Amino acid sequence: MSDSKKSIRWGYLPDEILTHIFHCLPIKSIIICTSVSKTWKSLIQNPTFISTHLHHSHNKNKNNLLLLSLSRNDKEVYALHKEDDLDFTEYTSFDSPFHGPHLQHPPHNVVGTSNGLLCLSDGIPNDADELFLWNPCVRKLLQFPIPRVTFDSRGLSHASFGFGFDPKSNDYKVVRILSILRSPFEFGKSRPEIDVYSLSTGEWRMLSASASLPPACGILQREPPAFANGALHWIAFSNDYKQFVLVFDLGDEVFRQILLPELASNTVRMMWTRVSVYGNSIAGFQRRVGSGPINIWVMKEYGVASSWTKFSYQCPSLGMLRQCPVGFRRNGEVVLEDNRIGEAVLLNDRRGLISWNPDSQNIKNLEINGSHNTFIGSYVESLVLLDKATKGVVTKTENRNSWYHGW
């Protein structure tokens, strides 16, 4: 029998078998396979394959925690850490896509992450001009402008962005909540404008009917909203300054409210600072005005206000240390920034990350330097954007040799 008959003729394998083999490969190998032949490239870039691969990735339950840090040579570095590792071991890391002489930008803020996509802005919400959708696994970066506001004719503005996946339309959406102010004292006194960007259409649109939005409200938290159960969640307040969780459903594109826990009248004044993802639900963070303990409220049953459960975390040394909650690990531990105020300038505003176990009360130094815009969230490697052509947006790719460390 000739060698040609003994060998496997890959080009003649049925598409079903090839697809099954590709699903079993590491994502780096899948990317390499796109360069083998036009047939393989066509199979891998098929939207159905990309969707099925994402489904398999979620089922493998190998999501890693995403960490944004500016502590390596003063450059933006994104690192993935193993969630099932008690030592928080780094799985891999990748550089910001904005490095290089032709891609010089100020530090970017993470708007959100979903299904392997990161949404980044080129500045804080009020100053941002552009947004980016980035998948480091497939080395694609989609860039699109943010609708401008004419400040001279409309006054001041306060903006907040959120990002997530809409399973009903199989689409990724960016939401902007924009409050127009004639003066700083009017914040929260009028109904904000809502703009939605759809990846499938590549366009922004203003929601013409926002009847579900409270008549007057303001977004309190500066950090990105929490994306859970197909919805975005912000800490907001009404015109009488009552705080609540503002929820925007990406599928129905309607707003609703979740009540926050009622505090006793003699309780030391506490301020809600942000809401975060907690497993399949959400959690809220409170801080005493000034300095003091951090209260962590977990919603045990999503959407049920009576299921809020409180944990407390006492800062170990008030005055010199200030802990700021960043997010949760899947095991329920809280990750916080430990900012030594007196040393912040000398350390270039680097902040160590620590974890706290609410059950054992143990505190652990993760020996990782954070930054003023540290972001932590669940991440899964995916092929999303691999089939995306340049449709009204700019597509950029990086140097493959410097992109992904640890591959």
C-alpha positions as CSV (number, residue, x, y, z in Angstrom):
1,M,0.0,0.0,0.0
2,S,1.4,3.4,-0.9
3,D,2.2,6.0,1.6
4,S,-0.4,8.3,0.1
5,K,-3.1,5.7,0.8
6,K,-1.8,5.1,4.3
7,S,-1.9,8.8,5.3
8,I,-5.0,10.7,6.2
9,R,-6.2,12.9,3.4
10,W,-7.3,15.9,5.4
11,G,-8.7,17.7,2.4
12,Y,-11.3,14.9,1.9
13,L,-12.5,14.7,5.5
14,P,-16.2,15.6,5.8
15,D,-16.9,19.1,7.1
16,E,-18.7,17.6,10.2
17,I,-15.5,15.7,11.2
18,L,-13.3,18.7,10.6
19,T,-15.6,20.9,12.6
20,H,-15.6,18.4,15.5
21,I,-11.8,18.3,15.5
22,F,-11.5,22.1,15.4
23,H,-13.8,22.4,18.5
24,C,-11.3,20.2,20.4
25,L,-8.3,22.3,19.6
26,P,-6.9,25.1,21.8
27,I,-7.9,28.5,20.4
28,K,-4.3,29.3,19.2
29,S,-4.3,26.2,17.1
30,I,-7.7,27.1,15.6
31,I,-6.3,30.5,14.6
32,I,-3.3,28.8,12.9
33,C,-5.7,26.4,11.0
34,T,-7.2,29.3,9.2
35,S,-4.0,29.7,7.3
36,V,-3.8,26.0,6.2
37,S,-6.4,26.2,3.4
38,K,-9.4,28.2,2.1
39,T,-11.7,25.4,3.1
40,W,-10.5,25.4,6.7
41,K,-10.6,29.1,6.9
42,S,-14.2,29.2,5.6
43,L,-15.3,26.6,8.1
44,I,-13.7,28.3,11.1
45,Q,-14.9,31.8,10.1
46,N,-18.5,30.6,9.7
47,P,-20.7,32.4,12.2
48,T,-22.3,29.1,13.2
49,F,-18.9,27.6,14.1
50,I,-17.9,30.7,16.1
51,S,-21.2,30.5,18.0
52,T,-20.9,26.8,18.7
53,H,-17.2,27.2,19.8
54,L,-18.3,29.9,22.3
55,H,-21.0,27.5,23.6
56,H,-18.4,24.8,24.1
57,S,-16.0,27.2,25.8
58,H,-18.7,28.2,28.3
59,N,-19.5,24.5,29.0
60,K,-15.9,23.7,29.7
61,N,-16.2,26.1,32.7
62,K,-12.7,27.4,32.2
63,N,-13.5,31.1,32.5
64,N,-10.6,33.1,33.9
65,L,-10.6,36.3,35.8
66,L,-9.7,39.3,33.7
67,L,-7.3,41.8,35.3
68,L,-6.3,45.2,33.9
69,S,-3.0,46.6,35.3
70,L,-0.7,49.4,34.4
71,S,2.1,48.2,36.5
72,R,4.4,46.7,33.9
73,N,6.8,49.3,32.5
74,D,4.0,51.8,32.7
75,K,2.1,50.1,30.0
76,E,-1.4,48.8,29.8
77,V,-1.2,45.0,30.4
78,Y,-4.2,42.6,30.6
79,A,-3.7,39.4,32.5
80,L,-5.8,36.3,32.8
81,H,-5.7,34.5,36.2
82,K,-6.9,31.0,36.9
83,E,-10.1,31.0,38.8
84,D,-9.7,27.5,40.2
85,D,-6.3,28.4,41.6
86,L,-6.1,29.5,45.2
87,D,-2.9,31.3,44.5
88,F,-4.5,33.4,41.7
89,T,-1.8,32.1,39.3
90,E,-1.5,34.1,36.1
91,Y,-2.6,32.0,33.1
92,T,-1.4,34.4,30.4
93,S,-1.2,38.1,29.6
94,F,-1.4,40.3,26.6
95,D,-0.3,43.8,25.9
96,S,-2.7,46.6,25.1
97,P,-3.5,46.9,21.4
98,F,-2.6,50.6,21.5
99,H,1.2,50.1,21.8
100,G,3.4,51.2,19.0
101,P,4.3,54.5,17.3
102,H,1.1,54.7,15.2
103,L,-1.2,53.7,18.1
104,Q,-0.2,56.1,20.9
105,H,-3.2,56.7,23.1
106,P,-3.7,57.8,26.7
107,P,-4.6,55.0,29.2
108,H,-7.9,53.3,28.2
109,N,-10.8,52.4,30.4
110,V,-12.6,49.1,30.3
111,V,-16.3,49.7,29.7
112,G,-17.1,45.9,30.0
113,T,-16.4,42.4,28.8
114,S,-18.5,39.7,27.4
115,N,-17.8,36.4,25.5
116,G,-14.2,37.2,25.0
117,L,-14.8,40.8,23.8
118,L,-13.5,43.8,25.7
119,C,-15.1,47.2,25.2
120,L,-12.6,50.0,25.7
121,S,-12.9,53.8,25.7
122,D,-10.2,56.3,25.0
123,G,-10.8,58.2,28.2
124,I,-13.3,58.7,31.0
125,P,-16.9,58.7,29.7
126,N,-17.3,62.5,29.7
127,D,-14.1,63.0,27.6
128,A,-14.1,59.9,25.4
129,D,-14.2,60.3,21.7
130,E,-14.0,56.7,20.5
131,L,-14.9,53.2,21.7
132,F,-13.2,50.0,20.7
133,L,-14.3,46.3,20.7
134,W,-11.3,44.1,21.0
135,N,-10.8,40.4,21.0
136,P,-7.1,39.6,21.8
137,C,-7.4,36.0,20.8
138,V,-8.2,36.8,17.1
139,R,-6.2,40.0,17.2
140,K,-9.0,42.2,16.0
141,L,-9.9,45.7,17.1
142,L,-13.0,47.5,15.9
143,Q,-13.0,51.2,16.4
144,F,-16.1,53.5,16.2
145,P,-16.8,57.1,17.2
146,I,-19.1,58.3,20.0
147,P,-22.0,60.6,19.0
148,R,-20.9,64.1,20.0
149,V,-22.8,66.5,22.2
150,T,-22.9,70.2,21.4
151,F,-22.0,71.7,24.7
152,D,-22.4,75.3,23.7
153,S,-26.1,74.9,22.9
154,R,-27.0,72.2,25.4
155,G,-24.9,72.8,28.4
156,L,-22.8,70.4,30.5
157,S,-23.1,66.7,30.3
158,H,-22.5,63.6,32.4
159,A,-22.1,60.2,30.6
160,S,-21.9,56.6,31.5
161,F,-21.3,53.6,29.2
162,G,-22.1,50.0,29.5
163,F,-21.4,46.9,27.4
164,G,-23.0,43.5,27.1
165,F,-24.4,40.7,24.9
166,D,-28.1,40.5,23.9
167,P,-28.9,36.8,23.6
168,K,-32.3,37.6,22.1
169,S,-30.9,39.2,19.0
170,N,-27.5,37.5,19.2
171,D,-25.9,41.0,19.2
172,Y,-23.4,43.0,21.2
173,K,-24.5,46.4,22.4
174,V,-23.0,49.5,23.9
175,V,-25.3,51.7,25.9
176,R,-24.7,55.4,26.8
177,I,-26.7,57.2,29.4
178,L,-26.3,60.9,28.9
179,S,-27.5,63.6,31.3
180,I,-27.6,67.2,29.9
181,L,-27.2,69.9,32.5
182,R,-27.5,73.6,32.3
183,S,-25.6,73.8,35.6
184,P,-23.8,71.3,37.9
185,F,-26.7,71.7,40.4
186,E,-29.2,70.1,37.9
187,F,-27.6,66.7,37.9
188,G,-30.3,64.0,38.5
189,K,-33.1,66.5,37.9
190,S,-34.1,65.5,34.3
191,R,-34.6,62.4,32.3
192,P,-31.3,61.3,30.6
193,E,-30.9,60.5,26.9
194,I,-30.2,56.9,26.0
195,D,-28.1,55.9,22.9
196,V,-27.4,52.3,21.9
197,Y,-24.7,51.0,19.6
198,S,-25.3,47.7,17.9
199,L,-22.4,45.6,16.5
200,S,-24.6,43.9,14.0
201,T,-25.6,47.2,12.3
202,G,-22.4,49.2,13.2
203,E,-24.6,52.2,14.1
204,W,-25.7,54.3,17.0
205,R,-29.4,55.0,17.6
206,M,-31.2,57.1,20.2
207,L,-34.1,55.4,22.0
208,S,-37.1,57.4,21.1
209,A,-39.3,56.1,23.8
210,S,-37.7,55.7,27.3
211,A,-41.0,55.6,29.3
212,S,-39.5,53.0,31.5
213,L,-36.7,55.3,32.6
214,P,-37.5,57.3,35.8
215,P,-38.5,60.8,35.0
216,A,-35.5,62.2,36.8
217,C,-32.4,60.2,37.8
218,G,-28.6,60.4,37.8
219,I,-25.9,57.7,37.6
220,L,-23.9,57.7,40.8
221,Q,-21.1,55.2,40.2
222,R,-18.1,56.1,38.2
223,E,-17.1,52.5,37.5
224,P,-18.6,50.5,34.6
225,P,-22.0,49.0,35.3
226,A,-22.3,45.3,36.1
227,F,-23.5,43.0,33.3
228,A,-25.6,40.1,34.6
229,N,-28.6,38.1,33.3
230,G,-28.6,40.0,30.0
231,A,-28.9,43.4,31.7
232,L,-26.7,46.3,32.8
233,H,-26.8,47.6,36.4
234,W,-25.8,51.0,37.8
235,I,-26.1,52.6,41.2
236,A,-28.4,55.6,40.5
237,F,-30.4,58.2,42.5
238,S,-33.8,59.9,42.0
239,N,-34.5,63.6,42.2
240,D,-35.2,63.2,45.9
241,Y,-31.7,61.6,46.2
242,K,-33.0,58.1,47.0
243,Q,-30.5,55.5,45.8
244,F,-31.5,52.4,43.8
245,V,-30.1,49.9,41.2
246,L,-31.0,51.1,37.7
247,V,-31.3,48.1,35.4
248,F,-31.3,48.2,31.6
249,D,-32.4,45.0,29.8
250,L,-30.4,44.7,26.5
251,G,-33.0,42.5,24.9
252,D,-36.2,44.4,25.6
253,E,-34.3,47.7,25.9
254,V,-36.4,48.8,28.9
255,F,-35.4,50.1,32.3
256,R,-36.5,48.8,35.7
257,Q,-35.4,49.4,39.3
258,I,-34.1,47.1,42.1
259,L,-34.6,48.5,45.6
260,L,-31.5,48.7,47.8
261,P,-31.6,47.6,51.4
262,E,-33.2,50.0,53.8
263,L,-30.8,51.3,56.6
264,A,-31.8,52.1,60.2
265,S,-32.2,55.8,60.8
266,N,-29.5,55.8,63.4
267,T,-27.0,54.1,61.1
268,V,-23.7,55.9,60.4
269,R,-24.1,57.6,57.1
270,M,-23.1,55.2,54.3
271,M,-22.8,55.9,50.6
272,W,-23.4,53.3,47.8
273,T,-20.4,53.3,45.5
274,R,-20.9,50.6,42.9
275,V,-22.7,47.4,41.9
276,S,-20.7,44.4,40.8
277,V,-21.4,40.9,39.3
278,Y,-21.7,38.2,41.9
279,G,-22.0,34.7,40.3
280,N,-25.3,34.8,38.5
281,S,-26.5,37.8,40.5
282,I,-25.2,41.2,41.7
283,A,-23.7,42.7,44.8
284,G,-23.6,46.3,46.0
285,F,-20.8,48.1,47.9
286,Q,-21.2,50.8,50.6
287,R,-18.6,53.0,52.2
288,R,-18.9,55.3,55.2
289,V,-18.7,58.9,54.1
290,G,-15.1,59.9,54.7
291,S,-13.4,56.7,55.9
292,G,-14.4,53.5,57.7
293,P,-15.8,50.1,57.1
294,I,-16.9,48.8,53.7
295,N,-20.3,47.1,53.6
296,I,-20.8,44.4,51.0
297,W,-24.4,43.5,50.2
298,V,-25.0,40.3,48.1
299,M,-28.4,39.7,46.3
300,K,-28.7,36.0,47.0
301,E,-31.7,35.6,44.6
302,Y,-31.4,37.9,41.6
303,G,-34.1,40.5,41.3
304,V,-35.6,39.8,44.8
305,A,-34.9,42.8,47.0
306,S,-35.6,40.9,50.2
307,S,-32.7,38.6,49.5
308,W,-30.0,41.3,50.1
309,T,-27.5,39.9,52.6
310,K,-24.8,42.0,54.2
311,F,-21.1,41.4,54.9
312,S,-18.8,43.9,56.5
313,Y,-15.1,44.6,56.0
314,Q,-13.2,46.7,58.4
315,C,-10.2,48.6,57.0
316,P,-7.2,47.5,59.1
317,S,-5.6,50.9,59.4
318,L,-7.8,54.0,58.9
319,G,-6.0,57.1,57.6
320,M,-3.1,55.4,55.9
321,L,-4.8,52.6,54.0
322,R,-7.9,52.8,51.9
323,Q,-9.5,49.7,50.4
324,C,-11.7,50.0,47.3
325,P,-13.7,47.0,46.2
326,V,-13.0,46.0,42.6
327,G,-15.0,42.8,42.1
328,F,-15.4,39.2,43.1
329,R,-13.8,35.9,42.3
330,R,-16.0,32.9,41.5
331,N,-15.3,31.4,45.0
332,G,-16.9,34.5,46.6
333,E,-13.7,36.2,47.7
334,V,-13.7,40.0,47.3
335,V,-10.8,41.7,45.4
336,L,-9.9,45.1,46.7
337,E,-7.4,47.8,45.8
338,D,-5.2,48.6,48.8
339,N,-4.1,52.2,48.2
340,R,-1.4,53.6,50.5
341,I,-2.4,57.2,50.2
342,G,0.9,58.6,51.5
343,E,2.9,56.6,49.0
344,A,0.7,56.9,45.9
345,V,2.7,59.6,44.3
346,L,6.0,57.8,44.8
347,L,4.6,54.6,43.5
348,N,3.2,56.2,40.4
349,D,-0.3,55.6,41.7
350,R,0.1,51.9,41.9
351,R,-2.2,50.1,44.2
352,G,-1.7,46.6,45.5
353,L,-4.6,44.1,45.1
354,I,-5.8,42.0,48.1
355,S,-8.5,39.5,48.5
356,W,-10.9,39.0,51.4
357,N,-12.8,35.8,52.3
358,P,-16.2,36.8,53.9
359,D,-16.5,33.4,55.5
360,S,-13.1,32.9,57.1
361,Q,-12.3,36.7,57.3
362,N,-8.9,35.9,55.9
363,I,-7.1,38.7,54.0
364,K,-4.5,37.8,51.4
365,N,-2.0,40.0,49.5
366,L,-2.3,38.9,45.8
367,E,1.1,40.6,45.1
368,I,-0.3,42.3,42.1
369,N,-0.1,46.0,41.4
370,G,-3.4,47.6,40.3
371,S,-4.0,51.1,39.1
372,H,-6.6,53.9,39.2
373,N,-8.8,52.1,36.6
374,T,-8.2,48.4,37.5
375,F,-11.0,46.2,36.1
376,I,-11.8,42.7,37.0
377,G,-14.4,40.5,35.3
378,S,-15.1,37.0,34.0
379,Y,-13.4,36.2,30.7
380,V,-13.6,33.3,28.3
381,E,-11.4,32.8,25.2
382,S,-13.5,33.0,22.0
383,L,-13.5,33.6,18.2
384,V,-16.0,36.4,18.3
385,L,-15.1,39.1,15.6
386,L,-13.1,36.5,13.6
387,D,-15.8,36.7,10.9
388,K,-16.2,40.5,11.2
389,A,-15.4,42.4,8.0
390,T,-14.8,46.2,8.0
391,K,-18.3,47.6,7.8
392,G,-18.2,51.2,8.8
393,V,-15.5,50.6,11.4
394,V,-11.8,50.4,11.4
395,T,-10.2,47.0,11.9
396,K,-6.7,46.8,13.3
397,T,-4.4,43.9,14.0
398,E,-1.3,43.7,16.1
399,N,2.1,42.1,15.7
400,R,1.5,38.4,16.3
401,N,4.9,37.9,17.9
402,S,4.2,40.4,20.7
403,W,0.5,39.9,21.2
404,Y,-0.1,37.0,23.5
405,H,2.4,36.0,26.2
406,G,2.3,32.4,27.3
407,W,0.8,30.9,24.1
